[in-house]
Structure formats: C-alpha cells, structure tokens
Amino acid sequence: MSYYGTTDYVTDDDFILRMKDIRKGNLDLGWLDSGAEQVKVNAASPRRGLTYLDLNQGSYGYDDLPEIPRGPRGCAPRGAVFDIKTQVDLGPELNAKSDVWAYKVASFYEEAISRQWDATTDIPWQDLPKYERSEEVEIAFAQLCTFFTEVEMIATDLPAKWCWRMNNQFHEVKGFIASQAIDEARHAEVFRKRALAGGVGLMRALPQVEHSLKAILESDTYSEASAFMHLLAEGNILTMFRFSEFISPTPLDKRMFQLVMQDEARHVSYGLQHLRWVLDHSPERREQLHVALDEAENFSLAQFDSALFEAMIVLAGKGTSPAQIQKGIEIVGTLQIRQIEEYFQRLRRAGFEDRIERSKFRELLAAVSLSGKDPQLPS
C-alpha cells in the first residue's frame, strides 16, 4: 500500500507545536464565526417528530437545490461552510439532481426509518410447527423462498453499488437507498430463515433469474438500473408478494409477506417517482430508458418458464394431484397476467405510457394463456 498524504504529521514540527498550543488553551476559535445560514426549524407534527421535510429550508433544504450543485464534491454536508480550495474531491459520478432524485424522496426516507421490523422477533417462528402442511406444499414453499432469497440479495447489492457514487449533496436519496439495502438484507434473511425453519432447506437456484439479476447490476446508469429494478423487477416481486400472501400455507407466512410488502411498495414508489422526475427534468433520456427496458423485459420473460412457477402452481393448488395442478395453473396464469397489467399501470403513473406499445410483454399476453383462454390486453 502507498501513502495517502505527503505529510507525516507525527514528525511535522508545525503540527506538533500547534497541538501543544491547543493543550495550553491557546485556541484559534475562528470557526465560531463560520458564516453559516441560521434557520429555525421545528417539528411540524410533534407526534411524527423532526423530519427532513421540516429541515427543507434555505441552503439546508432540497427544493432549491439546482440541477447541478456547484458545491463540494467531498464529505461536506449541504449547508455547511467550506473552502473549495481545501476540500477533498471524492470524484462522485452522479452530480446532477435528475441522476438520482425522486418526488417525495424525503418522505420515503422517513417512512423507511419509522417502519423497520425485525425478522428475528416479529415473525412468530415458534408457531410454525402448529400448522399442518403436506410435504409437497412445504417443498414448494421452500423453492419459493429460495427464489426470493436470490432476488433480495441483488436488491441489497444494487443500492450499495450506486450509493457511494452519488454526490453527498443528495443525502436524502443516499439515506433512502441505504435504508433500502437494509430492507432487502432483512428480506433475504427472513426468506432464508423460513426455508430452513420448515425443515426442507434451500432448494434450486434458478439460472434464468440470476442472468436477469446480473443484468440489473450491470446497467450503464443509475436511472436505467432503477427502472429495471424498481419499476420492473421489484414491481413484479411486489405482485408476487401479494399473490404469495394469498396462497401462503400458514398464518405465519401471511404475516411474513405483509411485512415485506410494506417495504417493497416503498421501493417501487421511489422508482416510479424517480422515473417521473427524470422524464420531467431530463426528457432527452426517454429513449435511453426505453432501450434499457427493452433489454430488461427480454431478460424478465425467461422467468415465466422455470421451477419457480411450477412451485407456485403446487402452492396455489395445494398439492400435486391432477385436479390440484389444474387449479394451480389457472390461479398462477392469473398472477402472470396481473404482473404485466400492474407493470403497465406503473408506467402510466410515471408518465411513461408510450412504453406500453413497444413492450415485449404485450406480445407475451397475446401469445400465452395458462388458463386456456386468450388474455385481454390492458386498455
């Protein structure tokens, strides 16, 4: 390893003398007159407490933050006094507000912090042996949990990959995606625990899923990664969480999905609001996002043919008899169509409705129906 600085302070005479002066009480105190803006902040709601929304004032706020802040590129927090000549440059890659910002991002952060839960104590693990499940249903549920453990670890890695690349002036976004990494790590934890607690353990890792997850990590820009993960992948997972709550074999499992759903809905909402912000403030990126989602949808299509959906068919039909499998096929077919319809709804809410006409999922809806009937294209 090389050295980090040109001065070895232990042997620097000026530094040693200054330290001795301070210890004698000869303080400089020049920092007392920093010249920072003084504002008065109060909690708008005492019950809610002091939030980032309450701090949205003057140079400390985010509403007046320009598209490209000409402030420090190091660790100096927004609103602090700094000398640009002496500030460290961390070399952030994401320096434009539209690179990362989202409508309501401060509210998303506050919600994330206030709604944390514990996968160790908030799930009644001790109750699991009380509920009878057939062997094939428990194995199918373990396969489902294995899949969710796979995807949630990548959902942990992605915000961690981009967080340090963001300019520190965007600390509300950095705080939110840091909370997302915590959420997703907890999701991977709870699904891993459930697979093992049922006595089956982890099942088959799915190559179709993993190639798709790798593509999310390799997205060229943060906005492309966000559109792929939040809008498409996590949006589909959110639909699957709702469906999994419906077909859960025990009340404990329903509780587990209720908890992960509240987190996943927040992540999806951030991605939707980020896409809206980008389209409103950098409309020239629209085609770039179209191209990224063309490829993202192509990867996602492969997941519709895997052990995952066979496991869900067994869970939905509550067994492996021909009648149960047929019932499961009909229910899971509805889920697959619902995933696509809700994805199209998210595109509309984000102001990206023109995406629907070129979506690969339209072709899938027109060509495939697990129920034996032609599914209707969303209007």
Secondary structure, DSSP 8 states (H G I E B T S, - for coil): ---S-S--GGG-HHHHHHHHHHHTT----GGGG----------SSTTT-S-TTTT--GGG-STT--SS--S-SSS--TT----TTT------SB-SHHHH--TTHHHHHHHHHHT---TTTSS-GGGGGGS---HHHHHHHHHHHHHHHHHHHHHHHHHHHHHTTB-GGGHHHHHHHHHHHHHHHHHHHHHHHHHHHTTS------HHHHHHHHHHHT-SSHHHHHIIIIIIIHHHHHHHHHHHHHH-SSHHHHHHHHHHHHHHHHHHHHHHHHHHHHHHH-GGGHHHHHHHHHHHHHHHHGGGSSHHHHHHHHHHHTSSSHHHHHHHHHHHHHHHHHHHHHHHHHHHHTT-TTHHHH-HHHHHHHH--TTSS------
